[in-house]
Amino acid sequence: MARNAKPDLQAEKVVILSGGYGTRLKPFTLSLPKPMIPFVNRPILEHIIRRLAKQNYRQATLLLLYRPEKISGYFKEGRNFGLNLEYSVANQDFGTAGAVRSISKTLDSTFLVVSGDLVTDVDLRRAVEFHRKKGGIATMILARVQNPLPFGIVLLDEDQRVQQFVEKPSTVELVSDTVNAGMYVLEPEIFYYIPADRPFYFAQDLFPLLLQEGVPIYGYVHEGYWQDIGDLRQYLLSHHDFLAGKFELPDIRVQRGKVNAGKGVQLGQGVSFEGTVIIGENSIIGDGAKIVNSILGENTTVGPGAEIVDSVIWSDVQIGASSHLVSDVVASGTRVGRGVSMDDNVFIAQGCEIGDLAVIKSNVKIWPERKVGRGAIVTSSLIWGERWLRELFVNNAVAGVINQEVTPEFGARLGAAFGTYLGPGGYVLVSRDASAAARMIHRSLICGLMSAGVNIGDLRVTPLPLLRYALQRGPEKGGVHVRQSASEENTVEILFLEADGEDLASPRAKSVERLFMQEDFNRARFEDIGHLDFPVRVMESYQEEFLKNLDVSAIERARFKIVVDYSFGPAGLILPSILGSLDCEVVALNAYLDPKRAIRQWSDFRYAMLQLSNIVVSLKSDLGILIDAGTERIFAVDEDGHLVRNEHLHVLLTKMFLDAYRPKAIGVPVASSDRIRKFAEDTGTRVVETRQEHRSMVEAIRKHNLAFVGDGQGGYIFPEFHYAIDGMFAMAKTLELLAKTETRFGELRQQIPQPIMDERKVECAWERIGTILRHLVETESRQVESTLDGVKLRFPEGWLLATPDRSGSAIRLVAEGKSRRWVDSVLGDYVQKIQGMIESLHKFGGA
């Protein structure tokens, strides 16, 4: 069949991916494959098959892996569902693309790939027509969602060609609300790019490869309903969406706002209903029971006086008299006793017994065939609720209020999840700051890691840059650092690192998150419990390498007189001996550990910098440096006592580095001043743009062999020493650059004035940020210069960048221009534009 010929939809071949384990839907998927989970009293996969039949498709091949007999035994040849079905059972997991590759000999013309665990009303015929019109070898079917983080986000050009694809983005990578919907129209030529007999995935492997090779991929945006039933919460919410009439399912007729009862249903006296209710065949509802906006399966019994609200009850379930359920899911074969109370988001698996008068708190999951005794109170460390249901990790970190959101029990379970992900027998380095909160959670994490069979090297109080350094030079499988928040003293942060010291990649963080949410931990046998030791010589090795990568003689000749504020952090334990080797006259401030006095508020920072300025001037010092309590960032005062702002310091240090070393390439974040690009052009240095996050900068360094990267916020990476933002080394390198260029900071500051830059924040619900940034790309397409880190717009007078704020609840606007008036004007204009977009979304909804 010619590529552009009129499609014969009845002959179209369909492949349904039905092998998923459904790990995020545990405990329900412990005995059922994910596609067989009931949705409105039928398996999810059945709705997909019936929709294909309604759209005149005749045959499909189901790719099976996990519990294949459950699927093939239910659907058989497919005659009862309107489709001829064939099955291909894999002997191991080859990934989504690899699984399709295994049946490539049967796919000799245009074919569809559909995930078997989706709830959608997509018209696949229109997607195929779109694909043939475009003439490419691959079309991704796309959807628009409020929370794109669990999916692959896509940016399209005006011709609907995919320009950018980021699988499972971090919060700061959100530039769109348009996501990969897990359905594709493909040509047989696609198999040239899919290797045989090894794991290969559409999202993680194939599409990035096609974009890299310049192979056209197109995106068909489905404007209707689409949801990946990716977790328990979404499973429940999608049922609510169906009851609310947001979409329809094939062969299921429902009258909204009424009771929809199957054959043989018996209703007692005084039964009341509200909203839309679906009751399966042969169910019994007792006297005085109340059912609100819920779905009940076949052969379900509800006792007298029981109340069921916004819940999903599978088939063959018994709910005892006077029990109360709100926004819960109860699986088949479970018996709930009399007077049981279930809070919201309770998920009870198949075959459980819940004793009379039991109380089950929010967010509890109960595994299959478990028994809960009479009057028992079942709780969970996840009772803090909605926050953890939405997202545990933000980039590579987990943060929460100490002893409320982050408790010792929470820490032990998180450690067990990370240990399970790494596997038994591995070795992990852990460190912390000096705060009591970090010490407590640090110890609980160690317990969880050891329980999973992971061995621990405990560095105790050690700054994050030094932990990264140790990982880069050792055999460890990963690292964890615990610290009190730099901005909120009641919050603790847990940072996870790769084996090379880099931030844990987003896909791996999400894997750990899934294990945590599932509570599916590996528990080592007593003889395999991990052991704990305390590595020696890490600090000595760091100091030796530190000095080897400096021009010590140049610094010694300059005989600097400097003032250093250690911010009561661990730099005071390490840096003084190093500075002593550089023949500098040093006045040390706040050089002892005291986490209670660490700078957390702007007023504290301002006071510290004013104090530093006064001391520098009064002592006639060459320079004043404040190193933050985490020892990652530096803030400078010149010899005149003038505070050098972050973006200005970035420009000045880059200028000196370019003059001193004439490097081939450096990295700059998208939000950096244009002056850096101009200075690099003058020295013939190539500039590589990066996102303003640690992992992105390090990846750029390794890929492009960059000599230097600054983040514009006081953080600097000098890869000759190690691949990490390191405030201690940045301070020493600043001295080296001043010495090698024979420059004084104050003089350089006057020669190179401060960039005219400013920023604003626009409050925005996190689920709307992707939509707003996509609208910005579409409405300002002529000005769009980059979507690498948010949306950057270029104008004759300067530029503006709109990017997700790291808080996750705002859009950050940064601008640089030739005049203060223009910067203020463009920021004001775009604050109003974005606020208008937000108001429109609130008013009219949708995308």
Secondary structure, 3 states (H helix, E strand, C coil): CCCCCCCCHHHCEEEEECCCCCHHHCCHHHCCCHHHCEECCEEHHHHHHHHHHHCCCCEEEEEECCCHHHHHHHHCCCHHHCCEEEEEECCCCCHHHHHHHCCHHHCCCCEEEEECCEEECCCHHHHHHHHHHHCCCEEEEEEECCCCCCCEEEEECCCCEEEEEEECCCHHHCCCCEEEEEEEEECHHHHHHCCCCCCCCHHHHHHHHHHHHCCCEEEEECCCCEEECCCHHHHHHHHHHHHCCCCCCCCCCCCCCCEEECCCCEECCCCEEECCEEECCCCEECCCCEEECCEECCCCEECCCCEEECCEECCCCEECCCCEEECCEECCCCEECCCCEECCCCEECCCCEECCCCEECCCCEECCCCEECCCCEECCCCCCCHHHHHCCCECCEEEEEECCCECHHHHHHHHHHHHHHHCCCCEEEEEECCCHHHHHHHHHHHHHHHHCCCEEEEEEECCHHHHHHHHHCCCCCEEEEEEECCCCCCEEEEEEECCCCCECCHHHHHHHHHHHHHCCCCCCCHHHCCCEECCCCHHHHHHHHHHHCCCHHHHHHHCCEEEEECCCCCHHHHHHHHHHCCCCEEEEECCCCCHHHCCCCHHHHHHHHHHHHHHHHHHCCCEEEEECCCCCEEEEECCCCCEECHHHHHHHHHHHHHHHHCCCEEEEECCCCHHHHHHHHHCCCEEEEECCCHHHHHHHHHHHCCCCEECCCCEEECCCCCCCCCHHHHHHHHHHHHHHCCCCHHHHHHHCCCCCEEEEEEECCHHHHHHHHHHHHHHCCCCEEECCCCEEEEECCEEEEEEECCCCCEEEEEEEECCHHHHHHHHHHHHHHHHHHHHHHHHHCCC
